[in-house]
Every structure is written in structure tokens, then in C-alpha cells.
Amino acid sequence: MLTAGIPILDAIDSIAEDTKGHQRKILDTIRRDLQQGKRLSTTFALFPRAFDKVTVNLVKAAEEAGTLETTLKDLRDHVQKEVEFSDKVKFAMIYPSLIMIVFFLVLFSILIFVVPKISSVFSRLRMELPLPTRIMVWASDIIVHQTWYLVGGTAAIVALMFLIYKTNRSLFINFFFSWPLISGLVRQIDLARFSRGMHLLLSSGVPITSALELCQDVVIKKQSVLLISKSREMVAAGKRLSEGFRSSKVKIPSILIKLVEAGEKSGTLDKSMQDISIYLDYQVTNALKTLTAVMEPVMLVIVGISVGAMMLAIIGPIYGLIGKVGVR
């Protein structure tokens, strides 16, 4: 809209017409503050959940340089890529989530409707059951006869996890993203988001030390934050960013370090960061496809084996009973 020559207040009004809820309140606040003569970056800073530090400082630098229109366009592309990242991850999790939902539906159906009837027969006949069958009978008894204890225990666990997430979000996130299949993918996503943020900040004239400090907020894993923090300290001490990457314990592909070195030597580090982000976007997309392709058959096999084991735990004693009756 700004490119088309529409005043910023009119542009905000046009966007607000199709917006509701909390986003509408943010737009109304931005419009009011701009009418009062405040800067756009100052208003953005009031909503840290909607506008991160990178966005706020980019807008601030653009306001000072008179390049707000160009910067907002770059931010639009940045947000679009972040949304695409999020959509790809969500899409990759749809199929495994559906499989797990179906599995738990089958599991609870067996424990609630099938096992109680079978266990009553075994109880009347005073049969000695194998361990897998006894475990299933025990689980069924808890679900059917001690429902409130189960619900209370589950609620307590969920509440504890929510409390940990709220009080120590980094601990929760790092635990979840430390799983073998996910850890490498998250590291690539962190590097992609970092390089994209660095490109935006450096191309807007933000000093490299400030850009590194701001980019600590765009990554997920603690190791990534430490990598950026250590690199910033080395840059502040007069060393190159590539040296900080080389000395890091975090595994960084050598091609990325060479691209950074090339950018430092030619004075086009912002362009190198853009090239790195494009390369990593491609790598992450392929990694997500591979992860999905691997998870689908693995989860099907796990679910199949689990359901088969449950059925054997039920059918095994029945066949044993039939065998005893046949002998008699």
C-alpha cells in the first residue's frame, strides 16, 4: 500500500477493516499513536508478542534512514517465510498426529469395552493370567473404576508442564527439541532464522554487534543462543564472525562458514547471509519431507505391533482355556 502511494494511516485503516480481536486492538493503538506524532517503532515496542526486537529495531533504523517503505516490504517477505516455515512444520505433523489419535482411540476402546468383559470371565474361572494380560486388566480397571484419579493425575501432569513452560520456557523447549530426530532439524531452522534476521538488520545499516544481540531472540535452542552470544563477544573484541562460528561447539556446515568468510572479505556480509538463508530454507524443506517420509512407516509399524501385542494378550489366555477344555 505504501508503495502505491497510500498514506500510512489510510493503509492501517484498510487493514483494520478485515481484522478482529487482539490484532484489531493493536492496529487501533498504532493508528492512535501515529496520529499523536509517535514513531512506528515506539508503538511496535509496546507489543513484544506481535513484534519481536528484530522487527522493532529494523523499523527504527528505517525511520532514521528514511527507508521505511523498503524495510516494511522486506519485513513482509520475512514474515511470509516465517509463516511458510510454520505451515511446513504443521503439515509434517498432521499425519503422525492422526495416527496417534487413532491408536489411542483403539487402545481406550479395547481397555474400556473389551478387556472388562474378558477379565470377568477369567476371574470366574480363576485362571492364572500371563503378565501382559495382567497389565492390560490393571490398566482397564484404572480407566473404568478409578476414572477420577486418572483424570486428576493427568490434569496435574498437564498443569505441571504448563507451569514449567511459563516459568522456564527455555528448559521446556530445549528438552522437547533435544530428541534425536528433531534436534538436527531445529538447528537448521535456527540457522535459517538467524541468517535471515542478520540479512535484514545488516542491510538496514544496523551494526553487526547489535544485529547479533537482536538475533539471539529469533532462535529456539539454547545452544544456538550461546553460539550467537559467543560470536558477538568475539566480534566485539575485533575478531571476525566466521572465527566465532569456527570456534563454536555447535555443528555448522563448512559451506556456511565459507560463505560468511567470503562476505566479510568482500564487504557483502548481508548478501552472504541472504544466500545462506535461501540455502537453509531449501535444506529444511527437504529435511521435513524426509522426516515425514520416515515417520509414517515407522509409526504404522509401531502402532501395528502395539495393537497386535494387545490382541495377543487377550486372545492368548482364551486359546489356553480352549486347549485345557479340549484336553478334558
Protein Blocks (a to p, Z undefined) as FASTA:
>chain_A
ZZnopafklmmmmmmmmgghjllmmmmmmmmmmmnopafklmmmmmmmlmcfklmmmmmm
mmmnopmmmmmmmmmmmmmmmmmmmmmmmmmmmmmmmmmmmmmmmmmmmmmmmmmmmmmm
mmmnopacdfklmmmmmmmmmmmmmmmmmmmmmmmmmmmmmmmmmmmmmlmmmmmmmpfk
lmmmmmmmmmmmmmmmmmmmmmnopafklmmmmmmmmpmblklmmmmmmmmmmmmnopaf
klmmmmpmbdcdfklmmmmmmmmmnopmmmmmmmmmmmmmmmmmmmmmmmmmmmmmmmmm
mmmmmmmmmmmmmmmmmmmmmmmmmmZZ
